[in-house]
Amino acid sequence: MDLTSIIRKSMFIGKSSLMLFARDEFINDDKSVLVRRLAVLSSHVQNVNRNMCSSGATATSVRAPTMSVNPKFCLVDEKIKIRLTGLASNQIVTFVADVRENGSVFESRCVYRADDSGVVDNCTSESLDGTFKGVEQMGLFWSLKSVGARVAMRLVKKDVTRPMEFTIRVFDGNQAEAPEISSDPLSETVVHRTFMAPDVKRLPLREGRFRGTVFLPKGPGPFPGLIDMFGGLVSQVETRAALLASHGYATLSLAYMYAEGLPQEVAHVNIDYIREAFEWFSGLEYIDASRLGAVGLCFGGFLSLGLTSILPQIKAVVNINGTCITLGENTTELENEWLRTDHTDKIEVIRYPDTGHLIEPPHMPFIRAIDAGGKRMLTINFIPKQFKDQKLMSGGHMVAHSHAQEDAWQRILDFLHTHLGPGMAVKTPACF
């Protein structure tokens, strides 16, 4: 066999290898030495290929699976598409998602079986085990649960200027119940989800009488203006206001309790303070005073209705599980009484069976009950003392509640669009 044949054979057998030679050494070496070296190299490559075949390994099976995520940076109300390719046919794998917020770790897991082509797709693949089951595109996110904590924690984003960073890892086999996963992941990626779009401005109110935060959308304005209020246990949470601003609505996230100079009990909340704050906000040069609305959850929903009754310039109100209108399964006598008005044609009531009290923006982690703490519970005067140390039920059934949050949020955006004008459209990647 001549030198050319040996070189060709070596290159064919070891075609997936990268062979480097020092040019000067190649030129100056004796031809017989070079032939021996190539023969040794050829033998080595043959042994490697023989070992791979005897162990059942192939070029396809040893190639690392590839995970694609679209989009990898987006608003929290956007759906994402996750696709894993390069698995063996019908291979069982476990997806693990985790995020760290406020010193707590939240984790979810789901187990998939790849299709005959070795593909897992969160839009079409069924979760067989884990923190959720079935075909649920965003299940990895709304099924997140706090781990290592004494009690179940609610994931509340306190610093809305920074996105949440989710790590998604894929492991071989069913690891749904494993306390710890010691093996290396088959694939791993990071996803960033945010309440506040990059071009939204956050303006804290630290001086003067009012306490809260103003969120301004991208552009010069004027924008439709909203006031946003949460329940009596917290008074102010910035997440929903930041997200509304990301959709084109200038939003005042108003604190009406607990902050410096504000009441410390629900019974002492001052509706005049709220009215004056909203009148100041709606008078700003970048607010369109002809397009004003109010959004509130729990006691904040009740206050939104009260504000509307004294400010006729408010054209749209979203009351989420407030005192008078309930989006959950049960209807109260107060609700029925309030609906007996001369304007029922302008009221739309949406009820969600098996859904709890705390309806948040979509895809946020479900939590069945929250531990508010006895000290904060004492500020709610109408709760009997014997219940001050009890947990508050906040969620219904996980799947129904999570679907309700998604549906309710889209209805809210559509409602605001209808009555206050358009915001900015958010595109969701299609599942195909």
C-alpha positions in Angstrom: 0.0 0.0 0.0 1.5 3.4 -1.0 1.6 6.5 1.1 -1.4 8.1 -0.7 -3.6 5.1 0.1 -2.6 5.1 3.8 -3.4 8.8 4.1 -6.8 8.3 2.4 -7.7 5.4 4.6 -6.7 7.2 7.8 -8.8 10.2 6.8 -11.8 8.0 6.0 -11.7 6.0 9.3 -11.1 9.1 11.4 -13.2 11.5 9.5 -14.8 13.0 12.6 -11.4 13.7 14.2 -9.2 16.8 13.7 -5.6 15.9 12.9 -2.9 18.5 13.2 0.6 18.2 11.9 3.6 20.5 12.3 4.5 21.5 8.7 8.3 21.5 9.1 8.3 18.0 10.8 6.1 16.6 8.0 8.5 17.8 5.3 11.7 16.7 6.9 10.7 13.3 8.3 11.8 10.1 6.7 9.0 8.5 4.6 9.1 5.2 6.5 8.7 7.0 9.8 5.7 8.9 8.5 4.1 5.7 7.2 4.6 4.0 10.6 3.0 7.0 12.4 0.0 7.0 10.1 -0.4 3.3 10.6 -0.5 3.7 14.4 -3.0 6.5 14.1 -5.2 4.4 11.8 -5.1 1.5 14.2 -6.1 3.9 17.1 -9.0 5.3 15.2 -10.2 1.8 14.3 -10.1 0.8 18.0 -12.1 3.9 19.0 -14.8 3.1 16.4 -14.9 -0.5 17.4 -15.5 0.4 21.0 -18.3 2.8 20.1 -20.0 0.1 18.1 -19.7 -2.5 20.8 -21.3 -0.2 23.4 -24.2 0.6 21.1 -23.2 4.2 20.7 -23.8 6.0 17.4 -23.1 9.5 16.1 -26.7 10.4 16.7 -27.1 9.1 20.2 -24.0 10.7 21.6 -24.7 14.1 20.2 -26.0 16.4 22.9 -29.7 17.3 22.6 -30.4 20.9 21.6 -33.0 23.1 23.4 -34.4 26.2 21.6 -36.5 28.8 23.5 -38.5 31.6 21.8 -38.5 34.3 23.0 -35.7 34.1 25.6 -36.4 37.7 26.8 -40.0 38.8 27.0 -42.8 40.2 29.2 -44.2 37.9 31.9 -47.5 37.7 30.1 -46.0 36.3 26.9 -46.0 32.6 26.2 -42.7 30.9 25.2 -42.1 28.0 23.0 -39.6 25.4 24.2 -38.4 22.7 21.8 -35.9 19.9 22.6 -34.4 17.9 19.7 -31.7 15.2 19.4 -33.2 12.8 21.9 -33.5 9.1 21.3 -36.9 7.9 20.1 -39.4 7.9 23.0 -36.7 8.9 25.5 -38.0 9.9 28.9 -36.6 13.3 30.1 -37.3 15.7 33.0 -37.4 19.4 32.6 -36.5 21.5 35.7 -37.1 25.2 35.9 -36.0 27.4 38.8 -35.8 31.1 39.7 -34.5 32.9 42.8 -36.4 35.9 44.1 -36.2 37.7 47.5 -33.9 35.0 48.9 -36.2 32.1 48.0 -35.9 29.5 45.3 -38.9 28.4 43.3 -38.8 25.2 41.2 -41.0 23.2 38.9 -40.5 19.9 37.2 -42.2 18.0 34.4 -41.5 14.7 32.7 -41.9 14.2 28.9 -41.6 11.3 26.5 -39.9 12.3 23.3 -41.8 11.5 20.1 -40.5 8.9 17.5 -38.2 11.6 16.1 -36.6 12.4 19.5 -38.4 15.7 19.9 -40.2 17.3 22.9 -42.3 20.4 22.3 -44.0 22.2 25.2 -46.9 23.2 22.9 -47.8 19.6 22.0 -46.0 17.2 24.4 -47.8 15.9 27.4 -46.3 16.1 30.9 -46.5 12.7 32.4 -45.4 13.6 35.9 -44.1 16.5 38.0 -45.6 19.7 39.3 -48.2 19.6 36.5 -49.5 17.1 34.1 -51.0 17.3 30.6 -50.3 19.5 27.7 -49.7 22.9 29.3 -47.4 25.3 27.3 -46.7 27.5 30.4 -47.0 24.9 33.1 -43.3 25.1 33.9 -43.9 28.7 35.1 -47.3 28.7 36.8 -46.5 25.4 38.7 -43.3 26.8 40.3 -43.2 26.2 44.1 -40.9 27.5 46.8 -38.4 24.9 47.9 -36.6 24.7 51.2 -38.9 27.2 53.0 -40.7 26.5 56.2 -44.0 27.6 54.6 -45.1 28.0 51.0 -43.9 31.4 49.7 -45.6 33.6 47.1 -43.4 34.8 44.3 -43.7 38.5 44.4 -41.3 40.6 42.2 -40.2 43.5 44.4 -37.7 45.1 42.0 -39.6 45.3 38.7 -36.7 47.1 37.0 -34.8 43.7 36.9 -36.1 40.7 34.9 -36.6 37.4 36.6 -34.0 34.9 35.5 -35.3 31.4 34.9 -32.9 28.5 34.4 -34.3 25.5 32.5 -32.4 22.3 32.6 -33.2 18.9 31.0 -32.2 15.6 32.7 -32.4 12.0 31.5 -35.1 9.8 32.9 -37.9 10.5 35.4 -36.5 12.8 38.1 -39.9 14.2 39.2 -39.6 13.0 42.8 -35.8 13.1 43.2 -34.8 15.2 46.2 -31.6 16.2 44.3 -30.5 15.5 40.8 -26.8 14.6 40.8 -26.4 13.9 37.1 -25.3 16.5 34.6 -28.1 18.1 32.5 -28.5 17.0 28.9 -29.2 20.6 28.0 -29.5 23.9 29.8 -30.6 27.5 29.0 -31.7 30.7 30.7 -34.9 32.7 30.1 -35.5 36.3 31.2 -39.1 37.4 31.9 -39.9 40.9 33.0 -42.9 43.0 34.1 -41.3 46.2 32.9 -40.4 46.6 29.2 -36.9 48.1 28.7 -38.2 51.5 27.5 -40.7 52.0 30.3 -39.8 54.7 32.9 -40.3 54.2 36.6 -40.7 57.4 38.7 -41.0 56.8 42.5 -43.0 59.3 44.5 -40.7 60.0 47.5 -41.6 63.7 48.2 -44.8 65.5 48.8 -48.0 64.0 50.1 -48.4 61.0 47.8 -46.7 57.6 48.0 -46.3 55.2 45.1 -44.8 54.9 41.7 -45.6 56.3 38.3 -44.8 54.1 35.2 -44.6 55.7 31.8 -44.7 53.9 28.5 -42.2 54.4 25.7 -42.8 57.6 23.7 -43.7 61.2 24.3 -47.4 60.7 25.1 -49.9 61.8 26.1 -51.0 58.3 27.3 -54.2 56.9 28.7 -53.9 57.0 32.5 -54.7 54.3 35.1 -54.5 54.1 38.8 -53.6 50.7 40.2 -54.2 49.5 43.8 -53.7 46.2 45.5 -55.4 44.7 48.6 -55.4 45.8 52.2 -52.6 43.4 53.2 -50.0 45.0 51.0 -51.5 48.2 49.6 -48.9 48.6 46.9 -47.3 46.1 44.5 -45.7 47.4 41.4 -45.9 44.4 39.1 -49.2 44.9 37.5 -48.6 48.7 37.0 -45.3 48.1 35.3 -46.9 45.5 33.0 -49.8 47.8 32.1 -47.2 50.5 31.3 -45.4 48.0 29.1 -48.7 47.7 27.2 -49.0 51.5 26.6 -50.9 52.7 29.7 -49.3 55.3 32.0 -50.0 53.9 35.5 -49.9 55.2 39.0 -49.2 52.4 41.4 -50.6 54.0 44.6 -49.8 53.2 48.2 -52.8 54.0 50.4 -51.7 52.2 53.6 -48.6 51.3 55.6 -46.2 53.8 54.1 -44.9 56.9 56.0 -47.8 59.2 56.8 -50.5 56.8 55.7 -53.0 54.8 57.7 -52.0 51.5 59.3 -55.5 50.0 59.4 -58.0 49.4 56.6 -60.8 51.2 58.5 -58.8 54.4 58.4 -58.1 54.5 54.6 -58.8 58.0 53.3 -60.7 58.0 49.9 -59.9 61.8 49.6 -56.2 61.0 49.6 -56.8 58.5 46.7 -58.9 61.0 44.8 -56.4 63.8 45.2 -53.5 61.5 44.1 -55.4 60.5 41.0 -56.4 64.1 40.2 -52.7 65.1 40.5 -51.7 62.2 38.3 -54.3 62.8 35.6 -53.2 66.5 35.4 -49.6 65.6 34.4 -48.7 66.8 30.9 -48.1 63.3 29.6 -51.5 62.0 30.6 -54.5 62.2 28.3 -57.2 63.3 30.8 -59.9 62.1 28.4 -58.8 58.5 28.7 -58.7 57.6 32.4 -59.3 54.3 34.2 -58.9 52.4 37.5 -57.7 48.9 38.2 -57.8 47.2 41.6 -57.6 43.9 43.4 -59.4 42.9 46.6 -59.8 46.0 48.7 -58.1 48.0 45.9 -60.9 46.9 43.7 -63.5 48.2 46.1 -61.6 51.5 46.3 -61.5 51.7 42.5 -65.3 51.5 42.4 -65.5 54.1 45.1 -63.2 56.4 43.2 -65.2 56.1 40.1 -68.4 57.1 41.9 -66.8 60.5 42.8 -64.7 61.1 39.7 -66.9 61.0 36.6 -63.9 61.4 34.3 -63.0 57.8 34.9 -64.3 55.9 32.0 -63.3 52.3 32.8 -62.9 50.3 36.0 -61.4 46.8 36.5 -62.4 45.3 39.8 -60.7 42.0 40.5 -62.3 40.2 43.4 -63.2 43.3 45.2 -66.0 43.7 47.7 -68.7 44.2 45.2 -67.8 42.2 42.1 -66.3 38.7 42.4 -64.4 37.1 39.5 -64.2 33.9 41.5 -66.8 31.1 41.8 -69.0 32.5 44.6 -71.3 35.5 44.3 -72.1 37.7 47.3 -75.3 39.6 48.3 -73.3 42.8 48.1 -72.5 42.0 44.5 -76.2 41.4 43.6 -77.2 44.6 45.3 -74.5 46.7 43.5 -75.5 45.2 40.2 -79.1 46.4 40.7 -78.5 49.8 39.2 -79.6 51.8 36.1 -76.3 51.0 34.3 -76.2 47.2 34.2 -75.7 47.4 30.5 -72.3 48.9 31.1 -71.2 46.2 33.6 -69.6 43.0 32.6 -69.1 40.3 35.3 -66.9 37.3 34.6 -66.8 34.4 36.9 -64.2 31.6 36.9 -65.2 28.3 38.5 -62.5 26.6 40.7 -60.6 29.8 40.9 -59.3 31.6 44.0 -59.1 35.2 45.1 -55.6 36.2 44.0 -55.9 36.6 40.2 -52.6 38.0 39.0 -51.1 38.5 35.6 -50.8 35.3 33.6 -48.2 32.5 34.1 -47.3 33.6 37.6 -46.8 30.7 40.1 -50.0 29.4 41.7 -50.2 29.4 45.5 -53.1 27.9 47.4 -52.8 29.9 50.6 -50.6 32.7 51.9 -49.3 33.3 55.4 -49.7 37.1 55.9 -48.6 37.0 59.5 -50.7 37.9 62.6 -49.3 41.5 62.8 -50.4 42.4 59.3 -53.7 40.6 59.7 -54.5 42.8 62.7 -54.7 45.8 60.4 -57.8 44.3 58.7 -60.4 45.3 61.3 -63.3 43.1 60.0 -61.5 39.7 60.3 -62.4 38.0 63.7 -59.5 37.8 66.1 -59.6 34.0 66.1 -58.5 34.0 62.5 -55.6 36.4 62.8 -53.0 33.6 62.7 -54.6 31.6 60.0 -53.5 31.4 56.4 -55.5 33.2 53.7 -56.9 31.2 50.8 -55.6 32.8 47.7 -55.9 30.2 45.0 -58.5 27.7 43.8 -57.4 24.7 41.9 -54.0 25.1 40.2 -54.9 24.4 36.5 -58.2 26.2 36.6 -56.7 29.2 38.4 -53.8 29.4 36.1 -56.0 29.3 33.0 -58.3 31.9 34.6 -55.4 34.3 35.1 -54.4 34.0 31.4 -58.0 34.6 30.3 -58.7 37.4 32.7 -55.6 39.3 31.8 -56.4 39.3 28.1 -60.0 40.4 28.9 -58.6 43.3 30.9 -56.3 44.4 28.1 -59.2 44.1 25.6 -61.5 46.1 27.9 -59.0 48.9 28.4 -58.4 49.0 24.7 -62.1 49.3 23.9 -62.8 52.1 26.4 -59.5 54.0 26.7 -57.9 53.4 23.3 -55.1 51.1 22.1 -52.0 50.3 24.0 -49.1 48.3 22.4 -49.6 44.8 21.1 -47.5 42.0 22.5 -46.8 39.1 20.1 -46.9 35.6 21.3 -44.9 32.9 19.4 -47.3 30.5 17.7 -47.2 26.8 18.4 -46.8 24.8 15.3 
